[in-house]
Amino acid sequence: MAVSSAAASLYDAGRLFNNPPPPGTKSATERGLDTENPLAKPLWLLENTTTSPTVLLADKASLPPFSRYHTENLRERVLALKHLKCLYSDLRDYKGFWFVANSDRFVNIPSQPWRSVDESNPINHRDPQWLDNAAPWMGFSSSYGANEGKALTCIRIPNSSLPYVVEKASEDSYSLNSGLMKEWSDLEEKLARLAPILWEPFEHLPPLHRPQRAKHFGYLDSHTSKAIAIDKIRQSRNAFSRMVTFTSFLLSFWRFSNLEYPFANLAQFLHYRDPELAYFTHELTSTTSAGDFRLGTRNGYIIDLFNYPGDWIPFMHLWVEAGVPLWIFAGPDPLEDAKICKATSPAISEAIKDWMPGQLHITAAFAEYCAQILAQPLPPNSLRRTSVGDSEGFIPELASLGFCSGDYEPGMPPDVYFANKKIALDRWKATRGKAAIVRDPESWMVDEWKPYLDQATMFVWECERGCWARREISSAARKAYFAAHHPRQRYWCPLRSTVELCWSLYPEGGVVDLAVAQEAYDSAGLPALPPLPPLPSPPGSASSASFSHSSSLNPAASFIVQNKSGEEDEEDESDESDCSSRPPAPHHPSASTTITFNPQSLRTWKSSLLDRLGYDVSRPLPDGDSDGGRPVPPKALKPDFWKTAIRCLGTPFSLCGSCSDSEKACIANAVGTLLAHDKAKVFSLGDRWDISTSRGPLRLCPPNLVCHRIVYTSKLGPHRYRFAVALKDRDLKDQWWVLVVSPMAMMQISRTGIDTMLALGRYLIQHGIPFSTAQALSLTKLPAPRPIVRQLEQILSESGFDSDMYTAYKRRCDGFLSSQRGALALKCGGILWRLAIEQVDRSRVKNALFAPSHSARSHGTWCGEWEGVDFVDDCLEGIELDILLGAFRLRKGKEEIAVFVWPTEYAWAASGLNIGEWSSEAEVWYQKRLSDIQSGTAKLFTSNQWAGHMRLLRDSFKIWDTYDSAVNSAYSHFYLTTAAS
């Protein structure tokens, strides 16, 4: 089974197969697409690749055998560690052999805390920690990427921003910002509830002390001065870091490294124990550095193998398997010392021997230690490669719910990102022409931005150890981050309505201190906070600096649209296009620009005939049993055929009310005529059809727009067509985006009389019609999806999807739909559109009606080609489709298969409900399925099973596919006639 990644393409049955252009256009070989290579097609997963060895819970009462798993086969597991080496060092006081895991450097060795307590040289929690029996979890403290991930973003408050999270309630009362206080309190409550549950089955582990809760440091209290409040907030933030570190330490013991899904046992256990915590823990283990050990780096442990008390030595391999660094000092003669070692228990003695390398490794380490020059470690790659069948695929970090967000991809440096922004702005200006006016940069003051900091999404760029990362800022912390950056280090993106904070935009303003890890010693005084950066010189002055990455793109550059009479666009166009240094005024769109969804007001059968098929019931019916000379199928002559026909138009028979005999005849004639032309190559329609050749020239689009028929290929045949709608007086490659629709949708929007691109896009979203906002360019290689490996939660049976699982799925789905990439679902039509439309708002419509990102050229969807010009758009990736459609893995015999809550694209494309837009018939089916899901009676199906369940009314698919062909035929006749004249 193959699932298409081209979610943003069109819902005709051929959109699933993104094959090379047909003969006569461009060579498939030249485009770098091998049709025999499965990775060259949009097949992001084969179902049988999810099989893996498992140790899963069978029912509510069972737990994995932790004691056995944590300690069995220790020697084999140590030898299997991929990043373990034996080194020799002449470090002072520690001269001898070291066993180093997950690191390529030596560290500064602090004094051992149980041997000497030096108050003048306190423990630095950012350095590797001596393994301590009382607090072994300290080695999990982050040296890079502390508290990374959306669930922990609220505690990522850097030192430089602490003064801006303090609110003054009265003359002598200062406290933490109320929004942050609530987020911190909720996070603390969940962490405090989770820790004892995680620790409960670990009776075989040594005892340990838990860190003190954050609330004991005063973030919930009011304080008499701002300085005291800042100090208490800092200490509380550091306490949160310790709580997260402690949770991360406990999670390492729930991590089964022999599973493809290491936390499967934990997810199943919490599903029964505490469903609310199950969702929170899923967030921790899949999107944050607390549980996804590929994010960030840990300080790690230093162990004196023969002198440390040794209670935790039998479990150190678990930390190495999770990626935590270890530096194990074994002395000058470890093999001999291991023989005479007298540990506190036989288990510890055996564990020490299991860590001993062979004599060959000892000799080689001593011979080469002088040549070992070890570099600082880099953060781990956020994309882990693994085998998928005979090929390799990526297991992505899920923190961003995908690989890219707009023009940003993980690891991208800011100069590349902002260069792409400049290209996008240039295309936008070329489209807007004289309507785009450039202003001089202005100072960004916090006060004038205050009303907008709660509305605009904000990102901060951080550079740690030479690696850049772009992270979204918690809404409650936006002002603090914003105020900590120099005005010229703030960039307002008018196209996305987002704020980017990046010190490299204006290095002269100073590097912003974004440290969020705890300081060396909490009882020490508050570290000095950097002074606020000075405001820039007034615009036009000699000292006014420009953007370092581009002479024509300034951090506060402004482009504002001035609407001309009769010119594009609508009420919201000036708002969407305002690039001023200040944000646009709050906008309240009128009814004409507002998209709403009401299941009770979907299209009627009369509207389907007139507005969708161009079938005029006011004209007389043709005589006899034919229309246009082609016989109507016998079943269309039956008296009750109109009941089937009206369902083909998307209206359930039960909702149609009473129809007159003449109306029944019209319904039967329209549908019967299309059935008569099924698979026809020549169409001869009667005068009732506005695409009939007898009705005169074909009206395609308003005078200010132009349409081109673009060609692509599919499984259904070598030639398939779509239409690209663009501005008439602009070169295709210079336009912000062009609209790509099916032939049927092309005729439908032409009948509306709408003459602006954004209004057309809103119309298509309103009615659930699939489309693309594509970019026109010339490609040397077609885009190809990334090979992605699924990471799905397990379900025990097809009927095991209960209300708790639905609640967790709904939260995850809603969270993705609220993101920028989630807005792509509004362009998909079908079930994906239906899941997204209930949450539709102005910002999501704006994100949907957006030009393709830079990554669409490489990993988007190819919509087709016209005269050497390619059209590409962003598309939902496989991992995002799994979130929306509710994918789970189910064991069937010796294999695991993927099952879905909702039908896949493959199933929907060939469904009788796929009539080109969302219909009342589809809504009735949706509400029935939703009711079954919410009541816990719904079964989950594979993609192929869904295809069988969704066949429904086969004639429905035929008539709309036939109408597509009829439009193409009419266009060809119109084109040839125009060319001849």
HELIX and SHEET records of a PDB file:
HELIX    1   1 ALA A   13  LEU A   16  5                                   4    
HELIX    2   2 PRO A   38  ALA A   40  5                                   3    
HELIX    3   3 GLU A   47  THR A   50  5                                   4    
HELIX    4   4 PHE A   66  THR A   71  1                                   6    
HELIX    5   5 LEU A   74  LEU A   79  1                                   6    
HELIX    6   6 PRO A  136  PHE A  140  5                                   5    
HELIX    7   7 LYS A  150  ILE A  155  5                                   6    
HELIX    8   8 ASN A  159  VAL A  165  5                                   7    
HELIX    9   9 SER A  178  TRP A  199  1                                  22    
HELIX   10  10 ALA A  214  PHE A  217  5                                   4    
HELIX   11  11 LYS A  226  TRP A  254  1                                  29    
HELIX   12  12 ALA A  264  ARG A  273  1                                  10    
HELIX   13  13 PRO A  275  THR A  287  1                                  13    
HELIX   14  14 ILE A  313  PHE A  315  5                                   3    
HELIX   15  15 MET A  316  GLU A  321  1                                   6    
HELIX   16  16 PRO A  334  ILE A  340  1                                   7    
HELIX   17  17 PRO A  346  ASP A  354  1                                   9    
HELIX   18  18 GLN A  359  GLU A  368  1                                  10    
HELIX   19  19 TYR A  369  ALA A  371  5                                   3    
HELIX   20  20 PRO A  414  ARG A  432  1                                  19    
HELIX   21  21 GLY A  433  ALA A  435  5                                   3    
HELIX   22  22 VAL A  446  TRP A  449  1                                   4    
HELIX   23  23 LYS A  450  TYR A  452  5                                   3    
HELIX   24  24 SER A  475  ALA A  477  5                                   3    
HELIX   25  25 ARG A  478  ALA A  484  1                                   7    
HELIX   26  26 PRO A  487  GLN A  489  5                                   3    
HELIX   27  27 TRP A  503  LEU A  505  5                                   3    
HELIX   28  28 PRO A  507  GLY A  509  5                                   3    
HELIX   29  29 GLU A  573  SER A  577  1                                   5    
HELIX   30  30 ALA A  591  THR A  593  5                                   3    
HELIX   31  31 PRO A  599  SER A  601  5                                   3    
HELIX   32  32 TRP A  605  SER A  607  1                                   3    
HELIX   33  33 SER A  608  ARG A  612  3                                   5    
HELIX   34  34 PRO A  634  LEU A  637  5                                   4    
HELIX   35  35 PHE A  641  CYS A  648  1                                   8    
HELIX   36  36 PHE A  653  LEU A  655  5                                   3    
HELIX   37  37 ASP A  661  ALA A  676  1                                  16    
HELIX   38  38 THR A  693  ARG A  695  5                                   3    
HELIX   39  39 LEU A  732  ASP A  734  5                                   3    
HELIX   40  40 PRO A  743  THR A  752  1                                  10    
HELIX   41  41 MET A  757  HIS A  767  1                                  11    
HELIX   42  42 SER A  803  LEU A  817  1                                  15    
HELIX   43  43 ARG A  821  LYS A  827  5                                   7    
HELIX   44  44 GLY A  830  ILE A  837  1                                   8    
HELIX   45  45 ARG A  842  ALA A  848  1                                   7    
HELIX   46  46 ALA A  856  HIS A  859  1                                   4    
HELIX   47  47 GLY A  878  LEU A  885  1                                   8    
HELIX   48  48 GLU A  905  ALA A  909  1                                   5    
HELIX   49  49 SER A  920  SER A  935  1                                  16    
HELIX   50  50 SER A  943  HIS A  949  1                                   7    
HELIX   51  51 ARG A  954  ALA A  980  1                                  27    
SHEET    1   A 5 LEU A  84  LEU A  91  0                                        
SHEET    2   A 5 TYR A  94  ALA A 101 -1                                        
SHEET    3   A 5 LEU A 326  GLY A 331 -1                                        
SHEET    4   A 5 TYR A 301  ASP A 304  1                                        
SHEET    5   A 5 GLN A 129  TRP A 130  1                                        
SHEET    1   B 2 SER A 142  TYR A 144  0                                        
SHEET    2   B 2 THR A 297  ARG A 298 -1                                        
SHEET    1   C 2 VAL A 166  SER A 170  0                                        
SHEET    2   C 2 SER A 173  LEU A 176 -1                                        
SHEET    1   D 2 ARG A 384  VAL A 388  0                                        
SHEET    2   D 2 SER A 391  ILE A 395 -1                                        
SHEET    1   E 2 ALA A 436  ARG A 439  0                                        
SHEET    2   E 2 SER A 558  VAL A 561 -1                                        
SHEET    1   F 4 CYS A 467  GLU A 472  0                                        
SHEET    2   F 4 THR A 457  GLU A 464 -1                                        
SHEET    3   F 4 THR A 498  LEU A 501  1                                        
SHEET    4   F 4 ARG A 490  CYS A 493 -1                                        
SHEET    1   G 2 SER A 626  ASP A 627  0                                        
SHEET    2   G 2 ARG A 630  PRO A 631 -1                                        
SHEET    1   H 6 LEU A 705  SER A 714  0                                        
SHEET    2   H 6 GLY A 717  LEU A 727 -1                                        
SHEET    3   H 6 VAL A 738  VAL A 741 -1                                        
SHEET    4   H 6 SER A 772  LEU A 777 -1                                        
SHEET    5   H 6 VAL A 869  ASP A 873 -1                                        
SHEET    6   H 6 THR A 861  TRP A 866 -1                                        
SHEET    1   I 2 ALA A 887  LYS A 892  0                                        
SHEET    2   I 2 GLU A 895  PHE A 900 -1                                        
END                                                                             
